């Protein structure tokens, strides 16, 4: 608890000085990220329960554990959390059981317990998500109690060895047999092997499996099916099932990411997930209102990714900012004491725009979540599905943008900590390796950008005909009346600059597509020939969405003047940082002039200087417990050098002065007189 820590905990003089003159209410900002004062209280209560429980501590640092030990340790903690949250009386006033688990795994707290992955993460996320979002009421009554109690543990398997984001290319088949009223699940080739799902290798006993539905020789496309993988009592893999772990990855190695093959495995017809589409006993296929309804779990997961990468950026910026306030290096003037490195503008340029990015990402993710909830409510009511294309395109755009921005930002934070940032004990390497896979899971980013581009091209053509437009592209209707150049460099003016750049880019690529078509090129090949330009316009549109929603969120904000002022500055910093990074695009489109770019770069420097005194207070307002940060460089007290030294002493090599390896290898070499 950041506010209370100031009163009761020691911190080094540099951080005392930084915290002494805060111009805004940090608690108010904390409440924003928690979703309200009550949620802040709930999270703090939950974290106090969690962090005071010795059973959730690691017996030795995970970096010194073997692969098997890491998996076992994280599974132990995950099962303990599940049992504790179902029975602990302290948790009953926040809903107990399922609600407490939901709180834990939908918050940043999970990163404090599961430092390098959680074998049950997909059980609580995508498996339960599929049950609650994709199953009929009758199916939920059968499967949900078992999954919530832990009687069954599940995962979600879609990606294959040979296919990922391209769902129509999946090779796993589910062929209906009307004689036995069963589906036959089969992996016809090596590339049909399911590959990557967390919890699949050794943990899960069930899986939701995406497979091509075949009825009487006709393929109805990919649909989800529930398949039992392991026996209830022995946990041995069932006949026809080949399942295991795929081996070490760049990060998240406590997860048992797995592979899965089927050899004509039969399941009951009722194991097809049937909320939106179904197969009747006679083999009749009942199609969904929209083909995209079956993508609900993926969309929800992408919404979750947006929040998760934001939490990771919170952690990284907190570590780097506190370290920058404690680390002293070089001289600003000869003979003077070494300044804090946060005094250097280059360091401010590293950390402050990333702090601003946290706010930008959060507000956009929140808007996306509300859109998802609205669409889900309409689906449940059987109402119109007009917002489905908007939800799909926006979730693709923001997942791709944020996963890239945050991965890059975490790398900048690590570099901003110099050599110490390379240490595992800084936690920045682990934060990076836990975040970078978000660029490829739940949709490889380039593929997602091209899906966004299809939405943009379709909407651009619809706008030219005066048709109806989705909310995120409503600005397309102004295409014919807008002048290119903006004269107003306010935030709304810069948003307009992005609008005009997107429209300029779309106009150019649409003409190129048309030209290729007139030359006789098939549309698919023309699309591929324009794909780099299409990806670029999708990225600019995504940045427009984030900037636009940041400005709109602040326009509606009704908090204190101090918080409003600091958030206005952060919004302005994010806007100018984004525009100056994209200035080549805005100059080419004619939205900005070189003189305007110079003015914005000057203002950027002024904003860095204005926000520098609040840097530590801004990250303190994230209210990240030291257990969440898990960093020698970023702890609340700032006692960096003692923490680094004490952590180094935990190395197993330091248990003895002379290691056995010396006697085996070095001593014989030294005596050999080569």
N, C-alpha and C positions, 0 to 999 in steps of 0.2 A: 504494500500500500504506500504509494509515493508520498502522500501527504503526511502520514504518520511516521514514515521512515525519517523524515527531516527532523522530527522532534526527538526520537529515541535512539537513533543509530549514528555511529561515528561515520564521518566521511572526510576525505582528505581536504586540505585547505582550498585547493583549486576548485573543487566542486562546491564547497561551502560558499565561496565567492560567487560562483555562477548562479547558485540558487537563492542568493540573498535578495535580489531585486527582480522578482517576477512580476510582469505587468498584467498578467491575466490569471483567471481562476483555473488552475490545472484540473481540478475535480470536474469542472464543467466539460472539459474536453474528454476526460476519461469516460464520462457518462455518454458522450456522443458515440464513442467506439463500442461501448457495451450495449448501447440501445436503450439507455435510460438509467436513472439513479437506482431503481430497484434491481436491475440486472447487474449493476456494478457491485451492489451489496451481495447479491447471490454469488457472483464469480469469486469475490473475495472470501466469502464463507467457504465456498467449495475448495479454493486453493489452500486455505488454512487447514482444512481437513486432510487434503491430499498430501501437502508438504510436511505435515507433522506425523505422517504414518511411516514408520521405518520399513514396512513391507514394500513400499514403493520406491525405496532407495536402491541404487545399484551397489552390489557387494564390492565390486572393483570397477574402475572406469571402463566403459564399453570398449575403448580403443585398445585395451589390453586383453580383451576376451577373444576366444576363437570364434569361428563362424557358428558352430553349434551352440556355444555358450551364449552368444548374442541372441540367437533365435529363442533359446529356452528362457533366457532372462526376460525378454520382452513378452513372450507368451505367458510366463508366470505372472507378470504385472498386469497384463490385459485381463486374464481370468480373475485375478484378485480384485481388480477394479469392478468387473462385472458382478461378482458375488457381493462385494462391499456395498455397492450402490443399490443392490436389491434388498439389503438387510440392515444397513447402518441407520439407526434412529435419527442421527444428526441430519440425515439427508431427506427426511420425510417432508419437512416444511418447504422444500423446493420441488416437491412432486415425487420424491423417492424414485427408486427403480429406474424405469425407462426414461423419465424426465431428467433425472440426474445424469444418466449415461449420455443422453442427448446433449445436455449442457456441456459435459466433459469433452465429447468428441466433436462438438460444433464450436469449440472455442480454442484459443491459443494454448490452453492448459495442457492439451494432449501432447504438445511438443516438449513439455517439461518432464512428463512421465516416460514417453516413448521417444527417446532421443534419436534413434536411428531406424524408425519404422515400427509398425504395430501389426502383428499377424492377423488381428481381428478387425482391422480398419475397414476392409471392404465388406465384412459381415455387417457392421453397423452402418456403413454408408450405402453401397450399391446393392447388396443383397436385400437388406431391409427396405431400401428405397424401391426396389423392384416389386417387393411384396406389397408395400403400401400404395405405390403409385400405378402399378401395372396389372395387379391381380383383381379379379372379381371379388365381390363381398364374400361369396362362398369359399373361394380359395384363401382369402385373407383369414377367415375363421379357422381354416385348417393349418395354415403355415405360420401365421404371425405369432401365436402363443409359443410355438416350438422354437422359433428363432429368437424371440425376446428372452426366453428362459435359458437359452443355451443348450436346449435338448438337441438342436441341430446347429451347425456352424456352416455358413455359406459364403460364397464369393460370386463374382460376376465375370463370365468369360465371353469375351467378344473377339479380341485381337487374336490373330493366328500367325503362325510362323511366316506365312507368305502374304498375309493381308492384314491391314490395320484399319485405317480410317475409311477405306473404301468398302462400305458394308455390303454392297451388291456383289463384291468379289469374294466374300466368305465362302469357303468350300465345305464346311461341316454341314451335313444334311440331316433333316428330320423327315423321314418318309412315313406317311400314314398307312397303317395296315388295318383296313376296315373289318377283316375277319376276326382279329384279336382285340380290336379297339385300342391299339397301341401305336406309338411312334417308334421308329427305329432310328436311333442317333448313330451317325457313322462319320469317321474321318477317312475319306477316300484316298488321300495322298499325304505325304510327309508335310507338305506346306499347309495342310488343313489342321495340323496340330495347334491346339489353343496354346498361347504363349504369352506370358507376362503377368497374368492376374495375381495380385497380392493375396496371400493366404491360401493359394491353390496347392502349393507343393506338398505340404504335410499337415496343414491345419484343418481345412474345410472338409466337411462330410457331404455337402451338397453344393451345387452351383446352378446359377441361372446361366443357361447356355444359349447364345445366339447362333441359330442354324437356319439354313435354307429349307423352307417348308415345301415338301413335295407331296402332291395328292394326285393319284392316277396319272403320273407322268408329267404333271404340270408343276412348274416352280412358281410359288407365290412370294418369293423373296424371304429375307431374314426375319425370323420371329424368335421370341424368347421361350425357353423350356426349362423346367426344373428337373435336374438329374441328380440322383444319389450317386456319389462317388465312392464312399467308404461305408463299411458295415458299422452298424450302431454300436456294438459292444467292443469288437476287436479293433476297429478303425482300419482294418485291412481294405485295400482297394478292391472293389467289386469286380466280378467277371466282366471282361470286355473293356475294362477301364485301365489305362496306363497313365499314371500320374506321378509327377516328381517335381523337384526344384531345378531352376534353370542355372543356378550358380551365381558367383559374385557380380555385383553391379558397381557403378560409379559411387552410388550412395544407397541409403535405405536398406542396408544388408541384413537387418534383423527381420525384414519381411521374408516370407518364404514364397517369393514370386515363382510361379510354377508353369509346367507344361501339362497338357491333357490330350489324350487320344481315345477315341471310341471305336470299338470293333462290334458294330451292329448291336448296340445296347438298346434294349426295349424299355420303354417307360409308358405308364398309362396315358391315355389321351388327355385326361384331366390335368396332367402335369404341364400342358401348354399354358403359358400365362395369357389369360383370356379376358382381361378387362375391355380391350378395344377391338380385338379380333378373336375369332374362335373357329374351331373345326367341330362340326356336329358328328354324331356317331356314324351317320351314313356317308361321311366324307364331304359334306357340304361345307364350303368355306364362307364364313361371314366376315366380310372385310371391315376395317375401321372407317370412321368418318374421314380421317386423314391419315395418310401413310406416315406422317411425322409424329403421330401420337405414340408410336412405339419407341421413339427416341427420347421419351421423357426422362428416363433415368440418366441418360448422357447429358441432357441439358441441365438437369439439377446438379449433376456432378461438376459441370463447367461453372455454374454459379458458385459452388463450393470452392472451386479452384481459385476463383477471383478473390474470395475472402482469405483463403489460405496463403496465397502468395503475398497478400497485403500484410498478414501477420508476420511472415518471414522478413519482409522489408522493415517492419517495425523493430524486430529483433536486431537486424543488421545495423540499422541507423542508430539505434540506442547504443549498441556496442561501440560503433565508430565515433559517434559524437562525444560520448563520455571519455573515450580514450583520447580524442583530440583536445579535450579540455584539460587532461592530466599530463599528456606528453609535452615536454619542452624540447625544442630542437633549434639549432643554428642561432643566427642573430638577425634581427631586423636592422639594428644599427650597431656598428662596431663598438665593443666595450660594454654594451648593455647585457642584462641577463637574458638567457635563452627564453623566448616567448612560448606560450602555449601554441601548439601548431594550429589550433582553431583560429588564431589571429591572421594566418596567411590566407589571402583571398582564394588561392588555389584549393586549399582545404575546405573552405566555406563552400566553394563551387561543387565539391564532391558531396558534402553531406546535406546541405540545406535544400537543394532541389529534390533530393531523395526523401527528405522529411515531408516536403510539400506533396510529393507523389503519393505518400501514404494517404493523405486526405483525399486527393483526386481519385485514387483507386477505390477508396472506401465508399465515397458518395456514389460513384458509378456502379459499384457492385450492389449497393443497397437498392438503387433504382432497378437494376436487373432482377434482383430477388423479388421485388414487388411486382414486376411484370410477370415473372414466373408464377407467383402466387395467384395473380389475376387470371392468367391462362388456365391454371390448374382448377381454379374455382369454376370457370366457365365449362371446362371439360366435365367436371363432376355434376354440374347442373344440366349438361347437354346443350349448353348455349353455343353461340357462334364461336368459331375458332379463328376469327380474323387476325388476332395478334400472333398466331403461331409463326408465320414467316418472320415477323419482327423479332420474336423471342429467339428463334433459331439463328438469325443473322447476327443479332446483338451478342448472344452468348458466344458465338464463334469469334466475333471481332474482339470482344473484351478478354476472353480467355487467351487468345493469341497475343494480344497487345500486352496484357499485364504479365503473363508468364515470361515474355521476352524482356520487358522493361525491368521487372524485379530481378530476374537472373542477372542481367547486366548490372543493375544497381548494387546487388550484393557483391559482385566482383569488384566494383568500384569501392565499396565500403572495406573490403578486405585489403585492397591495395592502399587505401587511405590509412590503414594501420601499420603500414610498412612491413618489415620482416615478421613482427609478432603476429600479424594477421594470418600468416601461413601456419602458425602453430595450431594443432587440433584443439588445444585448450582455449583458444580465442573463440571457438565454436563457429567462426565464420566459414571455414571449409565445409563443415557439416551442414550449415544452413544453405550453403551454395549447392552442395550435392543433393540435398533434399528437395531443392526448388527446381533445378535445371530439368529434371524429367517432366515437369509440367508443360514443357514446350512440345513434348511428343505424345504424352498419354492423353486419353480422351480427345483425340483428334490432333494429328501432327499439324503444326501451325501453318505451314505453307498450304496444305490442303484446306484448312479452315479459311485462310485468306482468300483462296479461290472460290470458296462457297459464298463468302461475303461479296466478292466481286460479281458473282452471278446475280445475287440479290440486287446489287447496285445497278448493273446493266439493265436488268428487267425493270427496275423502278425508274431508271432514266428514260427508257423507252415509253413507259407508262405515263411519265410526266409530260413527254412531248405530245402525247395524245390527249392530255387533260384528264387522265384517269386518277383513280383514288390512290393515295400514297400512304405508306406506313409512317408512324410518328417520327422515326429516326431519319427519314429521308423527306420529310415534309418540305424542307428547304429547296428541293428540286423544282418545285413549282415556280420558283422565282428565277429560274435559269434564263429565260428570255428577256427579263426586265432588269436584271442586275447589271450594274457596271462592274468592271473587273477590279479596279483599284479601290482600296479602302482609304478613307481620309481620317478615320477615327481610330486611334491606337488604344482605346479603352479595351477592357476585357471583351465586351460585346463586339467591338470592332474586330478584334483578333479572331473571335469565333467566326465572324463573317468572312474573314480572310481564309479560314479553313474551308468554309462552305464554297467559296468561289474557286479555291484551288481544286477541290474535289470535282466540281462541275467542269472546270477546264480540262482536267485530266480525263474525266469520263467522255467528254465531247471528243477529245483526240483519239482515245482508244476505240470508241464506238465507230469513228470514221475509218480507223484502220481495219477493224473487223469487217465493216461494210466493203471496203476496198478489196480485201482478200476474197470476200464472197463474190464480188463482181468479177474477180479474176478466175473464178471457178473453183476456189479452194473450199473444201468441205468445212462446215462450221466448226467441228471439233478440232480440226487441224489449225484453223484460223485462231481459235481460242488458245491453243497451245503456243502459237507463234506470238501471241500478245500477252502471254501469262505473266511475264515480269512486270509489265506496265499495269496489269490488272491487280497483281499483288500490291504494288505501290499505291494505287488509288484506294484499295481496301484499307491499308495502314493509315492513310491520311484521314479517311472517313472515321476510322476508329478513334483517332486522336481528336477529331472534331467532337465526337460523342462525349468523350471524357471532359474536354474543356467546357463544352456546353452544359453538361450536368453539374460540373463544379460551380460554375457561375450561377446556375439556377438554384442549387442547394443553398448557397450563401444568401441569395435573394429572399429565400423563405426562412432563413435562420432568425430566431427571436431570442437569442441568449443575451448575455451581458455584453456591454460595449467593449470591454477588454478582450474577450474571446473573439468577438466579431472583428475587431481591428486586426488581431494577429492572423485570423483566418483569411481576411481580405488580403493581407500581405502574402500569405502562403499561396493563395489562389493566383495573385498577380505574378508571383515568382514562377509558379508552374506554367502559367500561360506564356510568359516571356521565354522561359527556358525551353519550352516545347517549340515555340515559333522560331527562336534563333537556331535551334537544332535543325528545323525544317526550312530554314530561310531560302535554301536553293529552290525548293518546290514553290514557295510562295512568290519568290522573285520571278521564276519562270512563268508562273500563271498570270503574273501582272498584278497580283493582289497587294504586293508591297514594293516599295522602291528601295534602292540601296541606302538612301538617306534615312528612311524609316527604320531600316534594320540597324543602322548605327545608333539611332536614338534608343531603340530597345536594348541594345547591348550596353549602353551607358546606364540605362535604368536598372538593368540586371545587376550591375556592380553596386549601385546604390541600395538595392533590395538586400543583397548579401550583407552589406555593412549594417543595415537596419535590423536584420533578423539575427545577426551574430550573437548579441547579448542574450537572446532567448533560446539559443540552440539547446542547451542542456535542459532547460525547463520544458521545451517542446517534447523532447523524448521522455522526460519524466512523466509527462501527462499521459503517455501510453500506458503507464502503470504496470510495467512488466516486472514481475517478481524475479529475483536473482536466479531462482530455480528454472524459470522460463528462459532466461538468457543463457545460463550455464556457461559463463564466459569469464576468463581471467581478466580480460580487458574491459568488460562492460558492466561489472558489478556496481551496485548503487553506491558503495562506499568509495570507489575509485582507487582502492589500494592495489594498484596494478602490479607493482614490482614484487611485493610479498606474495601475491597470488601466483604470479608466474614461477617464482622460485619454489614455492611449496608444491605446486603442481608438478614441476620437473622432478622433485624428489619422489614422486609416486611411481616413477618408471621402474619396472622390474629389474632393469640393468643396474639400478642403484642399490639393490638389496645387498650386494657384496662389492667390495672394493676391486677385487680381481675376478673377472668372470671365468667360467670353465673354458670358454672359447680361447682364452689366452693360452692356457696350457695345451690345448689341442692343436692350435695353429700358429700363433705368434711366437711362442717360446721356441718350438722346433725351428722356425724360420730364423730367429735371431741367433740360434746356436749353430746354424748350418754353415755360416761364413761363405755364402754364395758369392 
